[in-house]
Amino acid sequence: MATLKEVQLKIVGVKKTKQITNAMKMVATSRLRGNQLAMEQFRPYAAKYAEVLGSLSEKAGGEASPLLIPKENVKKVHIVLCTDDKGLCGSFNSNLLKKVDNYIKDNSDKGYEFSLSSFGKKGADWAKKQGLEVKTALEGKLTFSDASNSGRNLIDGFLNGDYDKVVLIYSEFKNMASQKPVVKQVLPIPAIEKIEEEEDKPFQAEHICEPDPAQLLNEMLPKNVYIQIFSAILETATSKEAARMTAMDNATKACEDLIDELVTIYNKARQAAITNDLMDIVSGAEALKG
């Protein structure tokens, strides 16, 4: 059985760990509010942009831009992976890395050559261990400018033949308890479906496009790639803070349970020590009487 001193040291250590996990939980909560606000403000813009693109693509036709035309023989697939830079967020990073690994394994029989761009240190480290070619690796707080630069490089690579297909793997924020890894094709841009008008929605006159829809589409399609990438960055940033907050809350509760167990062990050990001391005193007194 552990001595009283050892149990006391364990209790002190667990209490300090609890302070750390509780502080990290509060930091994650604070960051979550900012990231969630930015994500929720960006979602309507992305949705309206997709709606306008749907209308333009219907008018211009499906072959108005080379970004809409799939390659006949797909050989080179590029993966854009969004992860966190650090750990301590439960299974958040491992779920994303498992998603990438499964995607590669599911398409291994097609003879694809995979390369990867990473937003987040964890993804880049994993890709290097797997022997994947890492084209770009960005860390820290990412902005729309970072997404635009990466999007331009992806579009140039697609048009030049460096990539036949580009997919985006990120964590979609559902709610505080649910963050789902998803795979989304970025290039060639999938067919954009025009959003059906609601029955109760008032009539809206058809817009006249100047210049023609094909020219507008060529200008807007590259920006759609930037928007998709930045939206994935915001979704992943919100998801990771939610996952970290949950993980630190669970760790704090685990520390509390462990402290209760150690206190019980300490009390038992202390009672046993007192009992032994009393037995020694009684035994000594009886020996003197004899």
C-alpha positions in Angstrom: 0.0 0.0 0.0 1.2 3.5 -0.8 2.5 5.6 2.1 0.7 8.7 3.3 3.4 11.0 1.7 3.1 9.3 -1.7 -0.7 9.7 -1.7 -0.5 13.3 -0.6 1.9 14.0 -3.5 -0.4 12.3 -6.0 -3.3 14.4 -4.7 -1.3 17.6 -5.1 -0.3 16.6 -8.7 -3.8 15.8 -9.8 -5.1 19.1 -8.4 -2.5 21.0 -10.4 -3.5 19.0 -13.5 -7.1 19.9 -12.8 -6.2 23.6 -12.7 -4.4 23.3 -16.1 -7.3 21.4 -17.8 -9.9 23.8 -16.4 -7.8 26.8 -17.7 -7.5 25.2 -21.1 -11.3 24.6 -21.2 -11.9 28.3 -20.6 -9.4 29.3 -23.3 -11.1 26.9 -25.8 -14.5 28.2 -24.8 -13.4 31.8 -25.5 -11.8 30.9 -28.9 -14.8 28.8 -29.8 -17.1 31.9 -29.5 -15.0 33.9 -31.9 -14.5 31.1 -34.5 -18.2 30.1 -34.4 -19.3 33.7 -35.0 -16.9 34.0 -38.0 -18.2 30.7 -39.4 -21.9 31.6 -38.9 -21.3 35.0 -40.6 -19.5 33.4 -43.6 -22.1 30.6 -44.2 -24.8 32.8 -45.7 -22.3 34.5 -48.0 -21.1 31.1 -49.3 -24.7 29.9 -49.7 -25.7 33.0 -51.7 -22.6 32.7 -53.8 -23.4 29.1 -54.7 -27.0 30.2 -55.5 -25.7 32.8 -57.9 -23.3 30.4 -59.5 -26.1 27.9 -60.0 -28.1 30.5 -61.9 -25.2 31.5 -64.1 -24.1 27.9 -64.8 -27.7 27.1 -66.0 -27.6 30.1 -68.4 -24.0 29.6 -69.6 -24.0 25.8 -70.0 -22.0 23.1 -68.4 -18.9 23.6 -70.6 -18.5 27.4 -70.1 -15.2 26.9 -68.1 -12.4 24.3 -68.1 -12.8 24.2 -64.3 -16.2 22.5 -64.8 -15.0 19.8 -67.2 -13.8 16.5 -65.5 -10.6 14.9 -66.8 -11.1 11.8 -68.9 -8.2 9.8 -67.2 -7.8 10.7 -63.6 -4.4 9.7 -62.3 -3.1 12.6 -60.1 -5.3 13.3 -57.0 -4.5 16.1 -54.7 -5.8 16.2 -51.1 -6.3 19.4 -49.2 -6.4 18.4 -45.5 -7.5 20.7 -42.6 -6.4 19.6 -39.1 -5.2 21.3 -35.9 -1.7 22.4 -35.1 -1.7 20.9 -31.6 -3.3 18.0 -29.8 -5.3 17.9 -26.5 -8.6 17.9 -28.4 -9.7 14.3 -28.0 -10.1 12.2 -31.2 -10.5 15.3 -33.4 -7.2 14.9 -35.4 -7.2 11.1 -35.4 -10.7 11.1 -37.0 -9.6 13.4 -39.8 -6.4 11.4 -40.4 -8.4 8.2 -40.4 -10.7 9.8 -43.0 -7.8 10.6 -45.3 -6.3 7.1 -44.8 -9.6 5.5 -45.7 -10.0 7.7 -48.8 -6.6 6.7 -50.0 -7.2 3.0 -49.3 -10.6 3.0 -51.0 -9.1 4.4 -54.2 -5.8 2.5 -54.1 -7.1 0.0 -56.7 -7.6 2.9 -59.2 -3.9 3.6 -59.6 -4.1 7.2 -58.3 -1.0 9.2 -57.4 -1.7 11.1 -54.3 -0.2 14.4 -53.1 -1.3 16.6 -50.2 -1.6 20.2 -49.0 -2.0 20.7 -45.3 -3.7 23.4 -43.2 -2.4 22.4 -39.8 0.8 20.8 -38.4 -0.8 17.5 -37.5 -1.8 16.8 -41.1 1.6 17.6 -42.5 3.4 15.5 -39.9 1.1 12.5 -40.7 1.7 12.9 -44.5 5.4 12.9 -44.1 5.3 9.7 -42.0 3.1 8.1 -44.7 5.6 9.1 -47.5 3.1 11.4 -49.2 4.3 14.4 -51.2 3.4 17.6 -49.3 3.0 20.5 -51.7 2.0 23.1 -49.1 2.0 23.2 -45.3 0.5 26.1 -43.5 0.1 26.6 -39.7 -1.3 29.1 -37.3 -4.3 31.3 -37.7 -5.2 31.3 -41.4 -7.0 34.1 -43.3 -8.9 34.4 -46.5 -5.7 35.5 -48.2 -4.1 32.2 -47.3 -7.1 30.4 -48.8 -7.0 32.5 -52.0 -3.3 31.9 -52.5 -3.7 28.2 -52.0 -6.8 28.2 -54.3 -4.9 29.9 -57.1 -2.1 27.4 -56.8 -4.6 24.5 -57.0 -6.4 26.0 -60.0 -3.1 26.6 -61.8 -2.1 23.0 -61.1 -5.4 21.7 -62.3 -5.2 23.7 -65.6 -1.6 22.7 -66.2 -2.2 19.0 -65.7 -0.4 18.7 -62.3 -3.7 17.6 -60.7 -6.5 15.7 -62.3 -8.7 16.0 -59.3 -8.6 18.0 -56.0 -10.6 17.0 -52.9 -11.0 18.8 -49.6 -11.1 16.9 -46.3 -12.1 18.9 -43.2 -14.3 18.7 -40.1 -17.8 20.0 -40.5 -19.2 21.7 -37.4 -22.6 20.2 -36.6 -23.0 21.3 -32.9 -21.0 21.3 -29.7 -21.1 17.5 -29.4 -20.7 16.6 -33.1 -18.0 17.4 -35.6 -18.1 15.2 -38.7 -15.1 14.7 -41.1 -16.2 15.1 -44.7 -14.7 14.8 -48.2 -15.7 17.4 -50.8 -14.5 17.6 -54.4 -13.1 21.0 -55.2 -11.7 20.6 -58.7 -13.2 20.0 -61.2 -16.0 22.0 -59.7 -19.0 19.7 -59.3 -22.2 20.5 -61.2 -23.8 23.4 -59.3 -27.5 22.7 -58.7 -29.8 25.7 -58.9 -31.6 26.1 -55.6 -35.3 25.4 -56.1 -37.6 28.4 -55.2 -39.8 27.9 -52.2 -43.6 28.0 -52.9 -44.2 30.8 -50.3 -41.3 32.9 -51.6 -42.4 36.0 -53.5 -41.8 36.2 -57.2 -38.4 37.6 -58.2 -37.7 39.0 -61.6 -34.9 37.3 -63.6 -31.6 39.2 -63.5 -30.0 40.6 -66.6 -26.3 39.7 -66.7 -23.7 42.1 -67.9 -21.4 40.9 -69.3 -22.7 37.6 -70.5 -23.1 34.7 -68.1 -20.1 32.8 -69.5 -17.7 35.7 -68.8 -19.2 36.2 -65.3 -18.8 32.4 -64.6 -15.2 32.5 -65.6 -14.6 35.3 -63.1 -16.6 33.7 -60.3 -15.6 30.1 -60.5 -12.1 30.6 -59.2 -13.5 32.6 -56.3 -15.8 29.8 -55.5 -12.7 27.6 -54.9 -11.3 30.2 -52.5 -14.6 30.3 -50.7 -14.8 26.5 -50.3 -11.3 26.4 -48.9 -11.8 29.2 -46.5 -15.2 27.8 -45.4 -13.5 24.5 -44.6 -10.8 26.4 -42.6 -13.5 28.1 -40.5 -15.5 24.9 -40.0 -12.3 23.0 -38.9 -11.2 25.9 -36.6 -14.6 25.9 -34.9 -14.8 22.1 -34.6 -11.3 21.8 -33.0 -12.1 24.3 -30.3 -15.4 22.5 -29.6 -13.6 19.2 -29.4 -10.9 20.7 -27.2 -13.4 22.2 -24.8 -15.2 18.9 -24.5 -12.0 17.0 -24.0 -10.7 19.4 -21.3 -14.1 19.3 -19.6 -13.9 15.5 -19.5 -10.3 15.7 -18.2 -11.3 18.1 -15.5 -14.1 15.7 -14.4 -11.8 12.8 -14.5 -9.3 14.7 -12.2 -12.2 15.4 -9.7 -13.1 11.6 -9.6 -9.4 10.7 -9.2 -9.0 13.2 -6.4 -12.0 11.7 -4.6 -10.5 8.2 -5.0 -7.1 9.3 -3.7 -8.7 11.1 -0.7 -10.5 7.9 0.2 -7.2 5.9 -0.1 -5.4 8.6 2.0 -8.1 8.4 4.7 -7.8 4.6 4.8 -4.0 4.7 5.0 -4.1 7.3 7.7 -6.7 5.3 9.7 -4.5 2.2 9.3 -1.5 4.1 10.5 -3.4 5.4 13.6 -4.6 1.9 14.3 -1.1 0.5 14.1 0.2 3.2 16.4 -2.6 2.4 19.0 -1.8 -1.3 18.8 1.9 -0.6 19.5 1.0 1.6 22.5 -1.4 -1.0 23.9 1.1 -3.8 23.3 3.8 -1.8 25.1 1.5 -1.1 28.0 0.6 -4.7 28.3 4.2 -5.7 28.2 5.1 -3.4 31.1 2.2 -4.8 33.2 3.5 -8.3 32.6 
